[in-house]
Amino acid sequence: MIPRYQTILFSVLVLASVVMGVALWNTLDRAHQRLLSSDESAPTQAPEVAPAEQATIMAASDADGSLLAQAQSLPLPSDPGARARAVLGKLLDLYAAADAAHPVAGGANSIEQVFLLPAQNLEGRNGEAKMNGTGQSSPSNDAAATGDEMAVVNLTGAFVAGHPSGIETETLTVMSICGTLHANLPRVTQVRFLVDGQPRATLAGHVDLTRTYLTAEAAPKP
């Protein structure tokens, strides 16, 4: 026979469970109704899309080793770094096309990021940056005064691994990147390269990626 106090205790527990269940249900239902109400009252906004603008792409040609300016219409963000990434993405999309004059696989996704920094004071024929007392590159006073910038282009490892090897084809890729950056962001006068966020010795065994490139080197010859 079950003691009377246990029967009473069991009944109280059952009643408490029922009350808590009803309260939880009501709470969830109110939360759901608030969510529906906020969704209906919130204004519908289309995702922000950068307007299409005309960009100048300095595309390389393997046939004669030249850089040819091409006008391309594409969405260009207002942020300079994102803008630089967009124009370089278009350049590499041209190289990834089936009929490319300078075929290189990878396309726009080969550019991870582009950072813009103050230009550096360069010394020596190899384009080495002048170092300050801490061993870090120090910006040029002249560059700071004129607002010149350095673009740090972070390439993907997959792009570099699949790039054709050869001094001419590697040089054309690097020069076309430099020329395209300067054509669309004239304050960019220097370019450095990273691969997956790290320094790399060469692009595909020949062209030096440890140096600073001057965009003036990529200017089309008259």
Secondary structure as UniProt FT lines:
FT   HELIX           4..41
FT   STRAND          52..61
FT   TURN            62..65
FT   STRAND          66..75
FT   HELIX           80..96
FT   TURN            98..99
FT   HELIX           107..110
FT   STRAND          111..118
FT   STRAND          122..123
FT   TURN            124..127
FT   STRAND          128..129
FT   TURN            133..134
FT   HELIX           141..146
FT   STRAND          149..155
FT   HELIX           157..162
FT   HELIX           167..184
FT   TURN            186..187
FT   STRAND          188..195
FT   TURN            196..197
FT   STRAND          213..214
FT   HELIX           215..218
//
